[in-house]
Amino acid sequence: MKVVQVSANRDYEGTVWTVLFSSVEKAYEDLRNQPADTFAGVDGLDIAWVAVDDGSYERVASLDVKFTWGDPDTVVFREWNSEKKDYETFSF
């Protein structure tokens, strides 16, 4: 059995929270509906299929997170494009 794991990471602290979902679509839906301050202090998100029985790992996306305090708070997700050698804004 496989589940989708979303892990939020900080540079020097490692994983700060992890959530499991039954599909990538449900993971993206949940991320899209989170308040922006959920991502305060988060540097990146790893989204991957993880097998419960053998621990195999298949990365779906690795996103850079840019959170800005303000009125309103904002969060931008970016994904590295190796062909363009630059970040692209990621939308769910």
mmCIF file as gemmi writes it, N, C-alpha and C atoms, coordinates in Angstrom:
data_model
loop_
_atom_site.group_PDB
_atom_site.id
_atom_site.type_symbol
_atom_site.label_atom_id
_atom_site.label_alt_id
_atom_site.label_comp_id
_atom_site.label_asym_id
_atom_site.label_entity_id
_atom_site.label_seq_id
_atom_site.pdbx_PDB_ins_code
_atom_site.Cartn_x
_atom_site.Cartn_y
_atom_site.Cartn_z
_atom_site.occupancy
_atom_site.B_iso_or_equiv
_atom_site.pdbx_formal_charge
_atom_site.auth_seq_id
_atom_site.auth_asym_id
_atom_site.pdbx_PDB_model_num
ATOM 1 N N . MET Axp A 1 ? 0.838 -1.176 0 1 0 ? 1 A 1
ATOM 2 C CA . MET Axp A 1 ? 0 0 0 1 0 ? 1 A 1
ATOM 3 C C . MET Axp A 1 ? 0.882 1.239 0 1 0 ? 1 A 1
ATOM 4 N N . LYS Axp A 2 ? 0.501 2.25 -0.799 1 0 ? 2 A 1
ATOM 5 C CA . LYS Axp A 2 ? 1.253 3.499 -0.859 1 0 ? 2 A 1
ATOM 6 C C . LYS Axp A 2 ? 0.389 4.664 -0.391 1 0 ? 2 A 1
ATOM 7 N N . VAL Axp A 3 ? 1.042 5.639 0.214 1 0 ? 3 A 1
ATOM 8 C CA . VAL Axp A 3 ? 0.393 6.884 0.63 1 0 ? 3 A 1
ATOM 9 C C . VAL Axp A 3 ? 1.247 8.05 0.132 1 0 ? 3 A 1
ATOM 10 N N . VAL Axp A 4 ? 0.628 9.213 0.047 1 0 ? 4 A 1
ATOM 11 C CA . VAL Axp A 4 ? 1.363 10.422 -0.326 1 0 ? 4 A 1
ATOM 12 C C . VAL Axp A 4 ? 1.782 11.112 0.961 1 0 ? 4 A 1
ATOM 13 N N . GLN Axp A 5 ? 3.068 11.363 1.075 1 0 ? 5 A 1
ATOM 14 C CA . GLN Axp A 5 ? 3.626 12.027 2.258 1 0 ? 5 A 1
ATOM 15 C C . GLN Axp A 5 ? 4.059 13.436 1.883 1 0 ? 5 A 1
ATOM 16 N N . VAL Axp A 6 ? 3.588 14.416 2.639 1 0 ? 6 A 1
ATOM 17 C CA . VAL Axp A 6 ? 4.027 15.803 2.48 1 0 ? 6 A 1
ATOM 18 C C . VAL Axp A 6 ? 4.842 16.147 3.713 1 0 ? 6 A 1
ATOM 19 N N . SER Axp A 7 ? 6.11 16.494 3.499 1 0 ? 7 A 1
ATOM 20 C CA . SER Axp A 7 ? 7.003 16.841 4.608 1 0 ? 7 A 1
ATOM 21 C C . SER Axp A 7 ? 7.465 18.279 4.463 1 0 ? 7 A 1
ATOM 22 N N . ALA Axp A 8 ? 7.314 19.044 5.527 1 0 ? 8 A 1
ATOM 23 C CA . ALA Axp A 8 ? 7.785 20.425 5.562 1 0 ? 8 A 1
ATOM 24 C C . ALA Axp A 8 ? 9.147 20.438 6.24 1 0 ? 8 A 1
ATOM 25 N N . ASN Axp A 9 ? 10.101 21.139 5.627 1 0 ? 9 A 1
ATOM 26 C CA . ASN Axp A 9 ? 11.476 21.129 6.117 1 0 ? 9 A 1
ATOM 27 C C . ASN Axp A 9 ? 11.999 22.532 6.384 1 0 ? 9 A 1
ATOM 28 N N . ARG Axp A 10 ? 12.926 22.606 7.354 1 0 ? 10 A 1
ATOM 29 C CA . ARG Axp A 10 ? 13.699 23.822 7.608 1 0 ? 10 A 1
ATOM 30 C C . ARG Axp A 10 ? 15.155 23.473 7.358 1 0 ? 10 A 1
ATOM 31 N N . ASP Axp A 11 ? 15.924 24.448 6.914 1 0 ? 11 A 1
ATOM 32 C CA . ASP Axp A 11 ? 17.314 24.195 6.526 1 0 ? 11 A 1
ATOM 33 C C . ASP Axp A 11 ? 18.105 23.395 7.56 1 0 ? 11 A 1
ATOM 34 N N . TYR Axp A 12 ? 18.187 23.88 8.774 1 0 ? 12 A 1
ATOM 35 C CA . TYR Axp A 12 ? 19.06 23.262 9.748 1 0 ? 12 A 1
ATOM 36 C C . TYR Axp A 12 ? 18.334 22.38 10.76 1 0 ? 12 A 1
ATOM 37 N N . GLU Axp A 13 ? 17.011 22.354 10.708 1 0 ? 13 A 1
ATOM 38 C CA . GLU Axp A 13 ? 16.255 21.594 11.686 1 0 ? 13 A 1
ATOM 39 C C . GLU Axp A 13 ? 15.673 20.311 11.118 1 0 ? 13 A 1
ATOM 40 N N . GLY Axp A 14 ? 15.661 20.153 9.815 1 0 ? 14 A 1
ATOM 41 C CA . GLY Axp A 14 ? 15.102 18.959 9.2 1 0 ? 14 A 1
ATOM 42 C C . GLY Axp A 14 ? 13.596 19.06 9.079 1 0 ? 14 A 1
ATOM 43 N N . THR Axp A 15 ? 12.918 17.933 9.172 1 0 ? 15 A 1
ATOM 44 C CA . THR Axp A 15 ? 11.469 17.884 9.007 1 0 ? 15 A 1
ATOM 45 C C . THR Axp A 15 ? 10.77 18.469 10.225 1 0 ? 15 A 1
ATOM 46 N N . VAL Axp A 16 ? 9.854 19.426 9.992 1 0 ? 16 A 1
ATOM 47 C CA . VAL Axp A 16 ? 9.13 20.049 11.098 1 0 ? 16 A 1
ATOM 48 C C . VAL Axp A 16 ? 7.698 19.547 11.201 1 0 ? 16 A 1
ATOM 49 N N . TRP Axp A 17 ? 7.127 19.072 10.098 1 0 ? 17 A 1
ATOM 50 C CA . TRP Axp A 17 ? 5.837 18.387 10.146 1 0 ? 17 A 1
ATOM 51 C C . TRP Axp A 17 ? 5.663 17.528 8.908 1 0 ? 17 A 1
ATOM 52 N N . THR Axp A 18 ? 4.849 16.48 9.063 1 0 ? 18 A 1
ATOM 53 C CA . THR Axp A 18 ? 4.562 15.55 7.979 1 0 ? 18 A 1
ATOM 54 C C . THR Axp A 18 ? 3.081 15.213 8.019 1 0 ? 18 A 1
ATOM 55 N N . VAL Axp A 19 ? 2.468 15.118 6.841 1 0 ? 19 A 1
ATOM 56 C CA . VAL Axp A 19 ? 1.06 14.762 6.731 1 0 ? 19 A 1
ATOM 57 C C . VAL Axp A 19 ? 0.941 13.693 5.643 1 0 ? 19 A 1
ATOM 58 N N . LEU Axp A 20 ? 0.04 12.734 5.842 1 0 ? 20 A 1
ATOM 59 C CA . LEU Axp A 20 ? -0.175 11.66 4.873 1 0 ? 20 A 1
ATOM 60 C C . LEU Axp A 20 ? -1.534 11.813 4.195 1 0 ? 20 A 1
ATOM 61 N N . PHE Axp A 21 ? -1.59 11.45 2.901 1 0 ? 21 A 1
ATOM 62 C CA . PHE Axp A 21 ? -2.815 11.535 2.11 1 0 ? 21 A 1
ATOM 63 C C . PHE Axp A 21 ? -2.947 10.29 1.246 1 0 ? 21 A 1
ATOM 64 N N . SER Axp A 22 ? -4.155 10.074 0.726 1 0 ? 22 A 1
ATOM 65 C CA . SER Axp A 22 ? -4.397 8.918 -0.133 1 0 ? 22 A 1
ATOM 66 C C . SER Axp A 22 ? -4.088 9.192 -1.599 1 0 ? 22 A 1
ATOM 67 N N . SER Axp A 23 ? -3.958 10.469 -1.978 1 0 ? 23 A 1
ATOM 68 C CA . SER Axp A 23 ? -3.632 10.805 -3.369 1 0 ? 23 A 1
ATOM 69 C C . SER Axp A 23 ? -2.904 12.145 -3.426 1 0 ? 23 A 1
ATOM 70 N N . VAL Axp A 24 ? -2.217 12.374 -4.524 1 0 ? 24 A 1
ATOM 71 C CA . VAL Axp A 24 ? -1.514 13.634 -4.731 1 0 ? 24 A 1
ATOM 72 C C . VAL Axp A 24 ? -2.524 14.78 -4.809 1 0 ? 24 A 1
ATOM 73 N N . GLU Axp A 25 ? -3.651 14.54 -5.468 1 0 ? 25 A 1
ATOM 74 C CA . GLU Axp A 25 ? -4.676 15.576 -5.592 1 0 ? 25 A 1
ATOM 75 C C . GLU Axp A 25 ? -5.184 16.029 -4.228 1 0 ? 25 A 1
ATOM 76 N N . LYS Axp A 26 ? -5.394 15.076 -3.313 1 0 ? 26 A 1
ATOM 77 C CA . LYS Axp A 26 ? -5.857 15.436 -1.967 1 0 ? 26 A 1
ATOM 78 C C . LYS Axp A 26 ? -4.784 16.198 -1.2 1 0 ? 26 A 1
ATOM 79 N N . ALA Axp A 27 ? -3.531 15.852 -1.414 1 0 ? 27 A 1
ATOM 80 C CA . ALA Axp A 27 ? -2.433 16.583 -0.766 1 0 ? 27 A 1
ATOM 81 C C . ALA Axp A 27 ? -2.395 18.015 -1.261 1 0 ? 27 A 1
ATOM 82 N N . TYR Axp A 28 ? -2.472 18.209 -2.581 1 0 ? 28 A 1
ATOM 83 C CA . TYR Axp A 28 ? -2.46 19.562 -3.143 1 0 ? 28 A 1
ATOM 84 C C . TYR Axp A 28 ? -3.674 20.36 -2.679 1 0 ? 28 A 1
ATOM 85 N N . GLU Axp A 29 ? -4.831 19.718 -2.618 1 0 ? 29 A 1
ATOM 86 C CA . GLU Axp A 29 ? -6.044 20.406 -2.154 1 0 ? 29 A 1
ATOM 87 C C . GLU Axp A 29 ? -5.87 20.89 -0.716 1 0 ? 29 A 1
ATOM 88 N N . ASP Axp A 30 ? -5.308 20.037 0.13 1 0 ? 30 A 1
ATOM 89 C CA . ASP Axp A 30 ? -5.098 20.419 1.519 1 0 ? 30 A 1
ATOM 90 C C . ASP Axp A 30 ? -4.098 21.574 1.627 1 0 ? 30 A 1
ATOM 91 N N . LEU Axp A 31 ? -3.001 21.499 0.883 1 0 ? 31 A 1
ATOM 92 C CA . LEU Axp A 31 ? -2.002 22.576 0.918 1 0 ? 31 A 1
ATOM 93 C C . LEU Axp A 31 ? -2.596 23.897 0.438 1 0 ? 31 A 1
ATOM 94 N N . ARG Axp A 32 ? -3.407 23.828 -0.603 1 0 ? 32 A 1
ATOM 95 C CA . ARG Axp A 32 ? -4.039 25.025 -1.168 1 0 ? 32 A 1
ATOM 96 C C . ARG Axp A 32 ? -4.978 25.682 -0.156 1 0 ? 32 A 1
ATOM 97 N N . ASN Axp A 33 ? -5.593 24.893 0.724 1 0 ? 33 A 1
ATOM 98 C CA . ASN Axp A 33 ? -6.583 25.412 1.664 1 0 ? 33 A 1
ATOM 99 C C . ASN Axp A 33 ? -6.023 25.747 3.044 1 0 ? 33 A 1
ATOM 100 N N . GLN Axp A 34 ? -4.723 25.589 3.237 1 0 ? 34 A 1
ATOM 101 C CA . GLN Axp A 34 ? -4.115 25.922 4.525 1 0 ? 34 A 1
ATOM 102 C C . GLN Axp A 34 ? -3.952 27.435 4.651 1 0 ? 34 A 1
ATOM 103 N N . PRO Axp A 35 ? -4.09 27.97 5.861 1 0 ? 35 A 1
ATOM 104 C CA . PRO Axp A 35 ? -3.778 29.39 6.049 1 0 ? 35 A 1
ATOM 105 C C . PRO Axp A 35 ? -2.294 29.619 5.762 1 0 ? 35 A 1
ATOM 106 N N . ALA Axp A 36 ? -1.962 30.785 5.242 1 0 ? 36 A 1
ATOM 107 C CA . ALA Axp A 36 ? -0.582 31.077 4.854 1 0 ? 36 A 1
ATOM 108 C C . ALA Axp A 36 ? 0.405 30.875 6.002 1 0 ? 36 A 1
ATOM 109 N N . ASP Axp A 37 ? 0.011 31.216 7.249 1 0 ? 37 A 1
ATOM 110 C CA . ASP Axp A 37 ? 0.962 31.109 8.355 1 0 ? 37 A 1
ATOM 111 C C . ASP Axp A 37 ? 1.311 29.666 8.723 1 0 ? 37 A 1
ATOM 112 N N . THR Axp A 38 ? 0.637 28.69 8.133 1 0 ? 38 A 1
ATOM 113 C CA . THR Axp A 38 ? 1.02 27.285 8.299 1 0 ? 38 A 1
ATOM 114 C C . THR Axp A 38 ? 2.448 27.083 7.801 1 0 ? 38 A 1
ATOM 115 N N . PHE Axp A 39 ? 2.866 27.9 6.834 1 0 ? 39 A 1
ATOM 116 C CA . PHE Axp A 39 ? 4.162 27.74 6.195 1 0 ? 39 A 1
ATOM 117 C C . PHE Axp A 39 ? 5.226 28.704 6.725 1 0 ? 39 A 1
ATOM 118 N N . ALA Axp A 40 ? 4.906 29.419 7.814 1 0 ? 40 A 1
ATOM 119 C CA . ALA Axp A 40 ? 5.892 30.314 8.438 1 0 ? 40 A 1
ATOM 120 C C . ALA Axp A 40 ? 7.057 29.472 8.951 1 0 ? 40 A 1
ATOM 121 N N . GLY Axp A 41 ? 8.258 29.827 8.561 1 0 ? 41 A 1
ATOM 122 C CA . GLY Axp A 41 ? 9.443 29.095 8.999 1 0 ? 41 A 1
ATOM 123 C C . GLY Axp A 41 ? 9.764 27.867 8.176 1 0 ? 41 A 1
ATOM 124 N N . VAL Axp A 42 ? 8.924 27.522 7.216 1 0 ? 42 A 1
ATOM 125 C CA . VAL Axp A 42 ? 9.166 26.355 6.366 1 0 ? 42 A 1
ATOM 126 C C . VAL Axp A 42 ? 9.983 26.803 5.158 1 0 ? 42 A 1
ATOM 127 N N . ASP Axp A 43 ? 11.052 26.072 4.866 1 0 ? 43 A 1
ATOM 128 C CA . ASP Axp A 43 ? 11.894 26.399 3.712 1 0 ? 43 A 1
ATOM 129 C C . ASP Axp A 43 ? 11.54 25.589 2.478 1 0 ? 43 A 1
ATOM 130 N N . GLY Axp A 44 ? 11.006 24.383 2.684 1 0 ? 44 A 1
ATOM 131 C CA . GLY Axp A 44 ? 10.696 23.538 1.543 1 0 ? 44 A 1
ATOM 132 C C . GLY Axp A 44 ? 9.688 22.469 1.871 1 0 ? 44 A 1
ATOM 133 N N . LEU Axp A 45 ? 9.03 21.97 0.829 1 0 ? 45 A 1
ATOM 134 C CA . LEU Axp A 45 ? 8.081 20.865 0.946 1 0 ? 45 A 1
ATOM 135 C C . LEU Axp A 45 ? 8.533 19.735 0.033 1 0 ? 45 A 1
ATOM 136 N N . ASP Axp A 46 ? 8.519 18.52 0.545 1 0 ? 46 A 1
ATOM 137 C CA . ASP Axp A 46 ? 8.758 17.338 -0.266 1 0 ? 46 A 1
ATOM 138 C C . ASP Axp A 46 ? 7.454 16.566 -0.329 1 0 ? 46 A 1
ATOM 139 N N . ILE Axp A 47 ? 7.033 16.25 -1.543 1 0 ? 47 A 1
ATOM 140 C CA . ILE Axp A 47 ? 5.806 15.491 -1.756 1 0 ? 47 A 1
ATOM 141 C C . ILE Axp A 47 ? 6.194 14.212 -2.452 1 0 ? 47 A 1
ATOM 142 N N . ALA Axp A 48 ? 5.825 13.072 -1.86 1 0 ? 48 A 1
ATOM 143 C CA . ALA Axp A 48 ? 6.274 11.792 -2.401 1 0 ? 48 A 1
ATOM 144 C C . ALA Axp A 48 ? 5.3 10.671 -2.092 1 0 ? 48 A 1
ATOM 145 N N . TRP Axp A 49 ? 5.298 9.682 -2.988 1 0 ? 49 A 1
ATOM 146 C CA . TRP Axp A 49 ? 4.598 8.434 -2.716 1 0 ? 49 A 1
ATOM 147 C C . TRP Axp A 49 ? 5.522 7.592 -1.845 1 0 ? 49 A 1
ATOM 148 N N . VAL Axp A 50 ? 4.992 7.058 -0.736 1 0 ? 50 A 1
ATOM 149 C CA . VAL Axp A 50 ? 5.768 6.226 0.167 1 0 ? 50 A 1
ATOM 150 C C . VAL Axp A 50 ? 5.022 4.915 0.37 1 0 ? 50 A 1
ATOM 151 N N . ALA Axp A 51 ? 5.733 3.801 0.183 1 0 ? 51 A 1
ATOM 152 C CA . ALA Axp A 51 ? 5.125 2.486 0.397 1 0 ? 51 A 1
ATOM 153 C C . ALA Axp A 51 ? 5.154 2.162 1.888 1 0 ? 51 A 1
ATOM 154 N N . VAL Axp A 52 ? 4.008 1.824 2.422 1 0 ? 52 A 1
ATOM 155 C CA . VAL Axp A 52 ? 3.898 1.534 3.848 1 0 ? 52 A 1
ATOM 156 C C . VAL Axp A 52 ? 4.602 0.223 4.195 1 0 ? 52 A 1
ATOM 157 N N . ASP Axp A 53 ? 4.533 -0.769 3.313 1 0 ? 53 A 1
ATOM 158 C CA . ASP Axp A 53 ? 5.084 -2.087 3.621 1 0 ? 53 A 1
ATOM 159 C C . ASP Axp A 53 ? 6.6 -2.189 3.453 1 0 ? 53 A 1
ATOM 160 N N . ASP Axp A 54 ? 7.18 -1.535 2.449 1 0 ? 54 A 1
ATOM 161 C CA . ASP Axp A 54 ? 8.627 -1.681 2.253 1 0 ? 54 A 1
ATOM 162 C C . ASP Axp A 54 ? 9.411 -0.369 2.346 1 0 ? 54 A 1
ATOM 163 N N . GLY Axp A 55 ? 8.74 0.752 2.525 1 0 ? 55 A 1
ATOM 164 C CA . GLY Axp A 55 ? 9.417 2.026 2.707 1 0 ? 55 A 1
ATOM 165 C C . GLY Axp A 55 ? 9.973 2.657 1.446 1 0 ? 55 A 1
ATOM 166 N N . SER Axp A 56 ? 9.623 2.12 0.261 1 0 ? 56 A 1
ATOM 167 C CA . SER Axp A 56 ? 10.122 2.739 -0.975 1 0 ? 56 A 1
ATOM 168 C C . SER Axp A 56 ? 9.564 4.152 -1.105 1 0 ? 56 A 1
ATOM 169 N N . TYR Axp A 57 ? 10.302 4.992 -1.829 1 0 ? 57 A 1
ATOM 170 C CA . TYR Axp A 57 ? 10.029 6.427 -1.864 1 0 ? 57 A 1
ATOM 171 C C . TYR Axp A 57 ? 10.123 6.907 -3.303 1 0 ? 57 A 1
ATOM 172 N N . GLU Axp A 58 ? 9.052 7.555 -3.798 1 0 ? 58 A 1
ATOM 173 C CA . GLU Axp A 58 ? 9.037 8.087 -5.159 1 0 ? 58 A 1
ATOM 174 C C . GLU Axp A 58 ? 8.621 9.557 -5.103 1 0 ? 58 A 1
ATOM 175 N N . ARG Axp A 59 ? 9.585 10.458 -5.309 1 0 ? 59 A 1
ATOM 176 C CA . ARG Axp A 59 ? 9.317 11.895 -5.191 1 0 ? 59 A 1
ATOM 177 C C . ARG Axp A 59 ? 8.39 12.368 -6.304 1 0 ? 59 A 1
ATOM 178 N N . VAL Axp A 60 ? 7.368 13.157 -5.922 1 0 ? 60 A 1
ATOM 179 C CA . VAL Axp A 60 ? 6.436 13.777 -6.861 1 0 ? 60 A 1
ATOM 180 C C . VAL Axp A 60 ? 6.884 15.208 -7.13 1 0 ? 60 A 1
ATOM 181 N N . ALA Axp A 61 ? 7.217 15.947 -6.073 1 0 ? 61 A 1
ATOM 182 C CA . ALA Axp A 61 ? 7.648 17.335 -6.219 1 0 ? 61 A 1
ATOM 183 C C . ALA Axp A 61 ? 8.48 17.735 -5.005 1 0 ? 61 A 1
ATOM 184 N N . SER Axp A 62 ? 9.39 18.667 -5.235 1 0 ? 62 A 1
ATOM 185 C CA . SER Axp A 62 ? 10.168 19.274 -4.173 1 0 ? 62 A 1
ATOM 186 C C . SER Axp A 62 ? 10.023 20.783 -4.365 1 0 ? 62 A 1
ATOM 187 N N . LEU Axp A 63 ? 9.34 21.423 -3.421 1 0 ? 63 A 1
ATOM 188 C CA . LEU Axp A 63 ? 8.992 22.83 -3.585 1 0 ? 63 A 1
ATOM 189 C C . LEU Axp A 63 ? 9.737 23.718 -2.596 1 0 ? 63 A 1
ATOM 190 N N . ASP Axp A 64 ? 10.196 24.85 -3.08 1 0 ? 64 A 1
ATOM 191 C CA . ASP Axp A 64 ? 10.785 25.895 -2.259 1 0 ? 64 A 1
ATOM 192 C C . ASP Axp A 64 ? 9.611 26.74 -1.746 1 0 ? 64 A 1
ATOM 193 N N . VAL Axp A 65 ? 9.632 27.107 -0.463 1 0 ? 65 A 1
ATOM 194 C CA . VAL Axp A 65 ? 8.53 27.873 0.125 1 0 ? 65 A 1
ATOM 195 C C . VAL Axp A 65 ? 9.033 29.254 0.524 1 0 ? 65 A 1
ATOM 196 N N . LYS Axp A 66 ? 8.319 30.279 0.099 1 0 ? 66 A 1
ATOM 197 C CA . LYS Axp A 66 ? 8.645 31.669 0.461 1 0 ? 66 A 1
ATOM 198 C C . LYS Axp A 66 ? 7.434 32.256 1.178 1 0 ? 66 A 1
ATOM 199 N N . PHE Axp A 67 ? 7.538 32.407 2.504 1 0 ? 67 A 1
ATOM 200 C CA . PHE Axp A 67 ? 6.461 32.962 3.32 1 0 ? 67 A 1
ATOM 201 C C . PHE Axp A 67 ? 6.805 34.397 3.675 1 0 ? 67 A 1
ATOM 202 N N . THR Axp A 68 ? 5.83 35.296 3.589 1 0 ? 68 A 1
ATOM 203 C CA . THR Axp A 68 ? 6.029 36.697 3.946 1 0 ? 68 A 1
ATOM 204 C C . THR Axp A 68 ? 4.943 37.141 4.923 1 0 ? 68 A 1
ATOM 205 N N . TRP Axp A 69 ? 5.385 37.651 6.091 1 0 ? 69 A 1
ATOM 206 C CA . TRP Axp A 69 ? 4.442 38.212 7.056 1 0 ? 69 A 1
ATOM 207 C C . TRP Axp A 69 ? 3.896 39.507 6.489 1 0 ? 69 A 1
ATOM 208 N N . GLY Axp A 70 ? 2.633 39.759 6.673 1 0 ? 70 A 1
ATOM 209 C CA . GLY Axp A 70 ? 2.051 41.007 6.201 1 0 ? 70 A 1
ATOM 210 C C . GLY Axp A 70 ? 0.564 41.025 6.442 1 0 ? 70 A 1
ATOM 211 N N . ASP Axp A 71 ? -0.087 41.911 5.787 1 0 ? 71 A 1
ATOM 212 C CA . ASP Axp A 71 ? -1.54 41.995 5.9 1 0 ? 71 A 1
ATOM 213 C C . ASP Axp A 71 ? -2.122 42.013 4.491 1 0 ? 71 A 1
ATOM 214 N N . PRO Axp A 72 ? -2.411 40.896 3.902 1 0 ? 72 A 1
ATOM 215 C CA . PRO Axp A 72 ? -2.406 39.55 4.498 1 0 ? 72 A 1
ATOM 216 C C . PRO Axp A 72 ? -1.038 38.871 4.37 1 0 ? 72 A 1
ATOM 217 N N . ASP Axp A 73 ? -0.845 37.798 5.17 1 0 ? 73 A 1
ATOM 218 C CA . ASP Axp A 73 ? 0.339 36.959 5.026 1 0 ? 73 A 1
ATOM 219 C C . ASP Axp A 73 ? 0.278 36.299 3.651 1 0 ? 73 A 1
ATOM 220 N N . THR Axp A 74 ? 1.44 36.083 3.038 1 0 ? 74 A 1
ATOM 221 C CA . THR Axp A 74 ? 1.455 35.444 1.723 1 0 ? 74 A 1
ATOM 222 C C . THR Axp A 74 ? 2.443 34.289 1.71 1 0 ? 74 A 1
ATOM 223 N N . VAL Axp A 75 ? 2.171 33.325 0.85 1 0 ? 75 A 1
ATOM 224 C CA . VAL Axp A 75 ? 3.083 32.204 0.66 1 0 ? 75 A 1
ATOM 225 C C . VAL Axp A 75 ? 3.162 31.916 -0.839 1 0 ? 75 A 1
ATOM 226 N N . VAL Axp A 76 ? 4.39 31.683 -1.312 1 0 ? 76 A 1
ATOM 227 C CA . VAL Axp A 76 ? 4.628 31.352 -2.711 1 0 ? 76 A 1
ATOM 228 C C . VAL Axp A 76 ? 5.413 30.05 -2.744 1 0 ? 76 A 1
ATOM 229 N N . PHE Axp A 77 ? 5.001 29.133 -3.602 1 0 ? 77 A 1
ATOM 230 C CA . PHE Axp A 77 ? 5.692 27.866 -3.787 1 0 ? 77 A 1
ATOM 231 C C . PHE Axp A 77 ? 6.436 27.917 -5.115 1 0 ? 77 A 1
ATOM 232 N N . ARG Axp A 78 ? 7.714 27.52 -5.088 1 0 ? 78 A 1
ATOM 233 C CA . ARG Axp A 78 ? 8.499 27.516 -6.315 1 0 ? 78 A 1
ATOM 234 C C . ARG Axp A 78 ? 9.139 26.145 -6.5 1 0 ? 78 A 1
ATOM 235 N N . GLU Axp A 79 ? 9.294 25.753 -7.768 1 0 ? 79 A 1
ATOM 236 C CA . GLU Axp A 79 ? 9.931 24.485 -8.092 1 0 ? 79 A 1
ATOM 237 C C . GLU Axp A 79 ? 11.092 24.758 -9.04 1 0 ? 79 A 1
ATOM 238 N N . TRP Axp A 80 ? 12.224 24.096 -8.799 1 0 ? 80 A 1
ATOM 239 C CA . TRP Axp A 80 ? 13.397 24.284 -9.63 1 0 ? 80 A 1
ATOM 240 C C . TRP Axp A 80 ? 13.189 23.608 -10.979 1 0 ? 80 A 1
ATOM 241 N N . ASN Axp A 81 ? 13.435 24.335 -12.052 1 0 ? 81 A 1
ATOM 242 C CA . ASN Axp A 81 ? 13.363 23.79 -13.402 1 0 ? 81 A 1
ATOM 243 C C . ASN Axp A 81 ? 14.794 23.626 -13.887 1 0 ? 81 A 1
ATOM 244 N N . SER Axp A 82 ? 15.263 22.382 -13.957 1 0 ? 82 A 1
ATOM 245 C CA . SER Axp A 82 ? 16.663 22.136 -14.309 1 0 ? 82 A 1
ATOM 246 C C . SER Axp A 82 ? 16.97 22.471 -15.762 1 0 ? 82 A 1
ATOM 247 N N . GLU Axp A 83 ? 15.97 22.429 -16.631 1 0 ? 83 A 1
ATOM 248 C CA . GLU Axp A 83 ? 16.209 22.792 -18.027 1 0 ? 83 A 1
ATOM 249 C C . GLU Axp A 83 ? 16.428 24.298 -18.169 1 0 ? 83 A 1
ATOM 250 N N . LYS Axp A 84 ? 15.606 25.084 -17.474 1 0 ? 84 A 1
ATOM 251 C CA . LYS Axp A 84 ? 15.73 26.544 -17.539 1 0 ? 84 A 1
ATOM 252 C C . LYS Axp A 84 ? 16.754 27.079 -16.539 1 0 ? 84 A 1
ATOM 253 N N . LYS Axp A 85 ? 17.159 26.219 -15.594 1 0 ? 85 A 1
ATOM 254 C CA . LYS Axp A 85 ? 18.083 26.596 -14.53 1 0 ? 85 A 1
ATOM 255 C C . LYS Axp A 85 ? 17.579 27.807 -13.746 1 0 ? 85 A 1
ATOM 256 N N . ASP Axp A 86 ? 16.294 27.74 -13.391 1 0 ? 86 A 1
ATOM 257 C CA . ASP Axp A 86 ? 15.668 28.809 -12.626 1 0 ? 86 A 1
ATOM 258 C C . ASP Axp A 86 ? 14.427 28.249 -11.938 1 0 ? 86 A 1
ATOM 259 N N . TYR Axp A 87 ? 13.939 28.967 -10.933 1 0 ? 87 A 1
ATOM 260 C CA . TYR Axp A 87 ? 12.719 28.568 -10.248 1 0 ? 87 A 1
ATOM 261 C C . TYR Axp A 87 ? 11.497 28.994 -11.056 1 0 ? 87 A 1
ATOM 262 N N . GLU Axp A 88 ? 10.449 28.174 -10.977 1 0 ? 88 A 1
ATOM 263 C CA . GLU Axp A 88 ? 9.15 28.526 -11.55 1 0 ? 88 A 1
ATOM 264 C C . GLU Axp A 88 ? 8.133 28.504 -10.418 1 0 ? 88 A 1
ATOM 265 N N . THR Axp A 89 ? 7.223 29.455 -10.424 1 0 ? 89 A 1
ATOM 266 C CA . THR Axp A 89 ? 6.175 29.485 -9.422 1 0 ? 89 A 1
ATOM 267 C C . THR Axp A 89 ? 5.28 28.27 -9.631 1 0 ? 89 A 1
ATOM 268 N N . PHE Axp A 90 ? 5.001 27.583 -8.556 1 0 ? 90 A 1
ATOM 269 C CA . PHE Axp A 90 ? 4.207 26.36 -8.607 1 0 ? 90 A 1
ATOM 270 C C . PHE Axp A 90 ? 2.815 26.658 -8.096 1 0 ? 90 A 1
ATOM 271 N N . SER Axp A 91 ? 1.796 26.273 -8.845 1 0 ? 91 A 1
ATOM 272 C CA . SER Axp A 91 ? 0.431 26.424 -8.36 1 0 ? 91 A 1
ATOM 273 C C . SER Axp A 91 ? -0.237 25.063 -8.362 1 0 ? 91 A 1
ATOM 274 N N . PHE Axp A 92 ? -1.115 24.861 -7.426 1 0 ? 92 A 1
ATOM 275 C CA . PHE Axp A 92 ? -1.774 23.571 -7.278 1 0 ? 92 A 1
ATOM 276 C C . PHE Axp A 92 ? -2.995 23.5 -8.161 1 0 ? 92 A 1
